[in-house]
Amino acid sequence: MYEFHGDKRRYFDMTRQVTEEYIIPYLKESFPLSPETRVLEIGCGEAGVLKAFTDLGCQTFGIELEESRLEFARQFMAEELKAGKVQFLNKDIYDVNVQTDIGEAFDLVILKDVIEHIPDQAKFMPQLHKLLKPGGRVFFAFPPWYMPYGGHQQVLPGKAASRLPWYHLLPGPMYPGMLKLLGMPANSIATMLEIRSTGISIQRFEKICRNSGFAIESRRFYLFNPIYKFKFGIRPRLQNKLVAGIPRLRDFFTMGMYYIVKPAEKTA
């Protein structure tokens, strides 16, 4: 397993840096950010993303299912919590009530490396409308399922299991069989199968967006995901425009997607 997955402080710093250097500049191309901007992150983890926004003066709110991760978030964001710049909620997003749990909608909702872990995305995404103020936006970042490491096998122990590309695409029982052959314990196999059940492709994501009443305002294809700069020392690189323009093929070679979506205009 790559050691940064266990180093929560380092992971917090990496997500803060990628947000400062890549996500915020991308957002600013079409969406103004100011101290009045209310930002919600769903699946905030240790809150590195939110740290970058509080540093801009934004008011932030993080929702996270795993209490253990919020314990680190409260530790790393202690000053911001004391100053009232951030709030955290430990709850399943499906159980969140805007009025009682949050109290006010947001200008910007962020899901960074989260949508590919949420069950039943087609049911989930329409609920984002109730979290947005008029004129609000949603930012998504995720690795397409068909890309070389779309199965998140990089988190597995052992060099072969964590570095072998595309084997998460093996059909049916061949995938768990391969994991077992690579020496993975039962709990790791179960985790990988859970990830397979929620993995999302570019085409499927965009279809769900349209069906959920969202219009895609902007999208960016990365051959090398920006987070790889901080994880592996690999310089981020945009996808070739020709490859990015070919549906399905691009899924296999695009290692990161950025999207900004907004509520679609209603037609008469």
N, C-alpha and C positions, 0 to 999 in steps of 0.2 A: 504493500500500500504506500502511496506517496505520503511522505511524513507530514505535509502541511494539512492533511485532512484531520490529523489529531492535534495539531497546534492551533488552538482556537484564536489566540492573539494574532498569530501570523495570518490566519484566514480572514480575520476581521480587517487587518491592514490591507490585504490584497483586494478585498471587495471594496474597501474605501477608495483605494487607488484606481481601480478600474472604473469606478463610478465617476471620480474626479476627472480622469483623463479621457474617458471615452463616452460614458453614458450621458453625463451632464452636457458636454459639448454637442452631442447628437440631439438631445432634447432641445437645446437652445436654438437649433437651426429653424425650428418651427413653433416652439412653445416658450413663452417668456417665463422666467423663474425670478422670484423676488422674495423678500422676507414675509410677504403676505401669502405666499403659496403654501397651501396645506397639502402635505404629501403623506400618502398611506403606502406602506409596503406590506404585501401579503406574503407570508413565509419569510419574515425578516431575519431569521437565524440569529446570529450574534450582532447584527445591526450595523455592519460595516457600510452598507449602502446608505442607510439613514444618516450615518455620521457625516458623509459628504454633503448631504442636504442641510443638516443642522449647521454645518460650517458656513453655508451660504446664508444662514439666518432663517431658513424655512421652518415652519412648524410641522413636526413629523409624528407619525403614529405607526407602530409596528404590530402586526398580528402574527403569532407563531404558535404552531400546534405543540411543539416540544418544549416543555418547561425547562428542561436542562439547558437548552440553547439560550433561553431568555435569561437564565441566571448569569451567563457570560455577558449578554447584552447589557444587563443592568450594571454589571461591574465595569465594562468598557465605556459605558455611556453615563456614568454616575454624575458627572458634572452637568450634563445636558438634562438629566432627569431632575436634578435639584433646581435647575434654572427653568424648568417647565417647557423645555424645547422639544421633548419627546415623551411619548407615552407608549406603554406596551400592554398587549392583551394576549393571554394564553388561552386560545380557543380554536376549535375547528371552524374554518371559514364558513362552512355550511350552517353553523349554529349561531353566527354573529347577527345581532339585531342592531341596525344602525342607530336607532333612537336611544336604546337603553345601554348599549355597549360602547358606542362611539360619540353620539350626540350631534355630529355635524358631518356633512359630506365633504369630499376632497376635490382639489383642483387636479391632482395627479395621483394615479394609482400605479404602483410598480409591482411587477411579478418578474423577478430575475431568477432564472433557473428554477422555476417553481411550477409553471403550467404543465410541464412534462411529468410532474409527480402527483397532480390532482386527479382523482378518479372522476370519470364522467364529465369531461370538460364541456360537452354540449349542454349539460345541465347547469354547470357552474358559471360559464361566461355570461349568460344573460343577467345574472345577479350583480354583475359589476356596475350596471346602470344605476342601481340604487346607491352606490358608493360615490358617484360623481356629481359634482356641481354642474350647472349649465356651462357649457364650454370646456368641460374637463376632458382629460386625456388619460389613456392607459398605455403604459410602456411594458412591453414584453421582451425578454431575452431568453433564448432557449437553444439547446443543441438539437437539430433535427434527428429523429429516430434512426434514419437510415445512414447517418454519417458514421465514420469508422468507429467512434467510441460513443455512439448514441445510447448504448445500453448501460453507460456509467461503469463499465467494467474496470476503469482506472482506479476505482476505490477498493478493488479486491486485493487480498494479500497474494504475494507471489508474482514474479516478473512475467511469466507466461500469461497468466490469467488477466493481469492488469494491462498488458501491452499488446495483446493480440487483437487486431482490428476486425470488425464486422462479424465476428462469430455470434454476436447477440441476435443476428438475423436468421440463424438456423431455425428451421420450422419445427413445430410440435415438440415432442420429447427429445429431439436431437440437441436442443440448447441446454436443458438441465443435464443431459447426459454428458455433454462436453464440459460443463462446469464440474461435474463429478470427476471426470477423467483428469481434469486439471488440478484435482485435489481440494476443491472447495468444500467447506463444511456445509451442513444442511441449512444453517441460518443464513449464510451468504447466498446460497442457491435460492432460498425463499425471497431474499431481498431483490435479487436480480429478476426473478419472475414477477415480482410486484412492479418493478420498474418497467418491465416489458408490457405489463397490462395497461400502463398509462402513457407510454411513449407516444410522441406526436410528430407527424411529418409536416413539412411546409404546406403541402396541399390541404391536408386535413385541418391544420390550424386556420388557414384562410377561409375554408368552407365554414368552419364553426363560427368564425368572426362574422361572416355575412349572415348566417342563419340566426345569430344572436343580436342582430341589429347594430353591428359596428361596421364602420368604414375604415379601411386602411389608409391612413394619412401619409405614412412613410415606412419604408422597410430598407434594411441594409443586410446584405449577404456577406459573411466573412468566410474566406477560405480558412484562415487561422483566427479563432476566437480571441478577442482582446484579453480575456483572462489568462490565456496561455503565456502572455508576456510575464506575468507575475508568478504563475505556477511552474513554468518550464523554461522561461527565458526565450520563448519563440516570439519573434516580432509579429504583431497582428498584420493581416493582409486581407484586403477586400477580395471577394470572389471575382473571377474573370467574368466580364459582362455577358459573354457568349454562353458560358456554363450557367450563369444565374438566370438566363432567359429560357432555359430548357426545363420545363416541368419534369419532375421525377428524377431525372439525371442529377440535377443540382442537389437533391437531398443526400446523395451518396458522397458528395465532395464538399459540402458546405458545413463547416464545423460550428457555426454560430449564426443566429438570426437576431436582429434587433427590429422591433416594430413599434410604431406609435399608432394607436387606433382611437377613433372618436365615435360617439353615437351617430349613426347614419341619419341623414335628413329624411323625414317622413314625406312620402309622396301622396299626393291627393288621390 
